[in-house]
């Protein structure tokens, strides 16, 4: 039985084919072949099959491309099909609360989504920093470990991590460009957060496995 997520991804795949791909190529400076549209996405590479609309991604230690998951695909479709024609990043980062339609939320909005990963990364600065670097991250001085990760066409996200101490638990924070909602819907920003954390965790796990093997 097809899940609701897979059904939604399929619907967006079909919807993508209604858009003018030549306009996309010019607007986003995409690399285009007869078969695929190719571009950088979230510290890796992405391609879309021009006749089926299928999204495939590659990043980190991955060899070749594999079919995008729900969060990856929905983020890519939103960026290419919905972003405003005049969308330009400002270079100024704000927290999720600042861009939320519900301004009465907490500054730690959504922190519990990634509690398991936050415990995994806790006091593992070297491995986490290496993982962010492998996604093209540029180190930032904020947090215990932080880096600006390239998302798409000049749009970056600041991934910031705080280790636990005697008073606070470990925490993952996302700071987005203050104009991110010109590029994608607010709900899609959360899809992108999940994409980033999964990629960081995948590389983090493989980095630690390789380090243990060498040792």
N, C-alpha and C positions, 0 to 999 in steps of 0.2 A: 504494500500500500504506500502511495506517495505521500510524504509528509506535507504539511501546510507550507513549510519553508521551501521545499523543493518545488511545490506548485507555484509559489510566488516568484521564485527564481526563473522558472520556465516562462511565466507570464511576462516578466521584464525582459527576458531574452527575446521573446517575440516582439515586444514593444520597441526594443532597440532597433529592429530592422525597419521600422517606419521612419527613422530619422535619416537625414541626408548625410551620408558618410563623407562625401567630398567636402562639405562644409566643416565637418569635424576635423578632417585632415588639415585644412587650412587654419582653422581657428586655434587648434591645439598643437600644431606642428607635429602631427603624428607621422611615424614611419609607416608607409603603406606598401603592401605587396598585393598581388592579385587575390591572395587568400586571407591575409591578416592585416589588422591594424595593430601596431606595436607602440608601446610607450613605457616610460618609467612609472612605477607605482609603489608607494610605501616601501622604499628602500630596496626594491627588486624590479622585475620586469613583468609586463602584462601584455597579453595579446587577445584580440577578439576575432573570431572567425567571421568573415564579412558576409557569408551567406546564411549561417545558422545563428549568429549572435552569441555563440558560446564564449565565455570568458575563461582564460587559462592564465595561471600565474607561475612565477619562478622567483626564488629568493634564497639567500643564505647558502646552505650546503646542498640545496636541491639541484639535481641534474635534470635539465630539460624543464618542460612545462607540465603542470597537472591541472585538472579542472578546478576552477575557483569554488570555494565554499560559499554559503549564503551571504555571509557578511562581506566577503571580498567582492562578489559579483554585484550585490546591491549598491555598494559604495562606488564601484566603477561605473555602473549605469547612471547613477545620480550625477556623478562628476561630468560625464560626457553629454548626457541628455538634458540635464536640468540647470546646470550652472549658468549664471547670468552672463550675457555677452561681454559686459564690462567688468567682470570679476577680476580683481587684482588684490593680492595680499598686501597688508600694511606693514608686516614685520613686527607688529606688537602683539604679544601673547597675553591671553586672558584665560581665566579658569572656566570650567564648564558652567558654573552658576551665572557668570556674566553673560553668556550667550543663551541661557535657558529662557524659554517663553514664560516659565514660572519663576519669577524673580524672588519668591519667598522661600526658595529651597535652601538646603544647607550647602556650605562651601565644600563639603565632602561628598557631594552628590555622586551616587553610583560607586562609592569606594568599595562596598561589599561585593560588587560584581567580580572583583579580582582579588579577593582575600586569599585564596589558595596560592595564586601566583606571588602575591606580596610576601607570604610566608616562605615560599621557595627562594625568592631573591634576597631574603633578609641576611645582611652581613656577608653577602657574596659579591662584593664590589667589583673585584677583578673580572669574574665571569660575566656579570651583568654589563660592565663597561665594554668588554670585548663583543658581546652580543649586539649592543647598540652600534658599535663601530662597523660590524659586518652588515648592518642595514643602512650604512651610509651616514650614520649619526655624527653630528658635530658636537663635541663636548660642550656642556654649559656648566657654569659655576654654581647654579642653584641646586639645592637638594644634596643628598649624599652621593647620588649618581644621577646625572641628567644629560640628555642629548637632544638636539633638534634633528628630527627625522624628516627627510623629504617625502612628501605624500604624492603630490601631483602638480606639475606646471607652476612651480614657484610657491606652492602652498606647503607649509611645514607644520609639524606638531612638536611641541616640547614635551618629551616624556621625562617625568621627574620622579625619583624614588627616594623615600626616606626609610632608613633602618629603624627597627624598634629600639626602645630604650626603657628605662624604669617606669616611664609615665605613659608612653604612647606605643601603639602597635605599628608594625611596618605598613607603609602606604604607597600606592601608586597614584600619581597625579597626572592629568593631561591638561596642558595649556595649549589652546589653539589660537591661530591668528584671529584677531578681533573681527575680521571680515569673512570668516569661514562660512557663514550662512549665505554668502553670495555664491559659494561653490557647491554647497549641498544642504539638504534639509537637516534640521537639528537631530532628528531620529537617526539619520544616516551618519552623523558624527559619532554616535555611539557604536554603530556598526564598525566604523573605522577604528575606534578605540579597541574593539575586540580583535580586529585584524592585527593591529600592532602588537597587542599583548601575546597573541598566539605566535606570531613570528618571533618575537623576542624569546619566548619560552622555548620554542623549537630549537633555536640556535643555542640558547643557554644550556639546554639538556645535552645537545650534541657536543658542545664545547667541553662540558664537564666529563662526558664519556671519553672523549679523546684525551683529555688531560689525565684521567685515571689510567687509561691504556698505556700512555707514555710512561707514567710513573711506575 
